[in-house]
Amino acid sequence: MPPKATRKMLHQLAAELPQNSVITDTANKKQYCIGKQFASGGFGRIYTCNEIGSKKELAIKVEPFGNGPLFTEVNVFVRILKQDQIEEFLRRKKLNRVGVPQLISCGIHHHGGEKLRFLVMPMYAISLENIREKSPKLAAFDVWKIARCMLESLDCITCSPVDRRVTRAGASKSSIFPYRVQE
């Protein structure tokens, strides 16, 4: 029997960026200082970072320019998750928050001859994964809260004025909640 074929990696990881290196968003004229790497995978490498002159900790995703996942994510942020669109959704739906992160910055960075794409977003203190690791069993109330948050997030994304063929195949144009009274 021939040996099993090994799977080829679909996406390559970017070279590790040294701590305290600076990434510049040329469009917004902002600079970010790279901290420690805390995750990596098909989406690239994720580091802590902070804007130069600020102590607020942010997260920055970095991957080679030729990879697709971060390119797609950046385009979702730029087209669907604009801050003004999120605020309009919150106002229209009378919500205090929605479970989608805010785009802080994105762009292209060159490091050691390699062209890299980056995305800066808020750094959250806790994630659902952290909660699940601490307590594998969730209470029914918590499951309902998570489901509601996920549905509201999906509603926010699908209420965007972008081409609905991508995100809304067959969905109503005003909401994914068909039982709600429409505006």
Secondary structure, 3 states (H helix, E strand, C coil): CCCCCCCCCCCCCCCCCCCCCEEEECCCCEEEEEEEEEEEECCEEEEEEEECCCCCEEEEEEEECCCCHHHHHHHHHHHCCCHHHHHHHHHHHCCCCCCCCCCCEEEEEEECCEEEEEEEEECCCCCHHHHHHHCCCCCHHHHHHHHHHHHHHHHHHHCCCCCHHHHCCCCCCCCCCCCCCCC
